[in-house]
């Protein structure tokens, strides 16, 4: 698949051929759903806990006689029917993690990139260089793509390796996230409306996907 390569002024500077097997064909929607659900499940702490009637302090004495009061019989003030009593079938600490094999992770990432490419929301940039690391420079860079290519919404910038100047310049822009090609995942791609990828970063990602 051939993608247009732009410079930081959103001007076309060439073309890049991406592995046909990665960004062509039918998007695997069930796999994308599975990847998102696994990500959300693995993010859960699983620390919610409630007490049963046997764990709530107190309630050892029968509150009133079994008969003769006209009230429903009760054996403990810590019954789940009473205020301050235990909880019936409440949550207990548990592990919500789901196993998601490495090969499926890579295939899901390929499908996410494929989806954004088909929507024309995957944009290659020859190199992203923010010399002074200032927010103004990054905002000007994004404005160029917004005016020329209509890049709006949440934007993800994928750089090759660690780029401290880009990270520093992006910290004050709420709709922008920056991530390295080594750490990008399916959820990062699907969570953003537009993806700006450095050309070298794209080569790193395709290298990861070829090993799937």
Secondary structure, 3 states (H helix, E strand, C coil): CEEEEECCCCCEEEEEECCHHHHCCCCCHHHHHHHHHHHHHHCCCCCCCCCCCCCCCCCCCCCCCCCCCCCCCCCCCCCCCCCCCCCCCCCCCCCCCCCCCHHHHHHHHHHHHHHHHHCCCEEEECCCCCCCCCHHHHHHHHHHHHHHHCCCCCEEEEECCCCHHHHHHHCCCCCEEEEECCCCCHHHHHCCCEEEEEHHHHHHHHHHHHCC
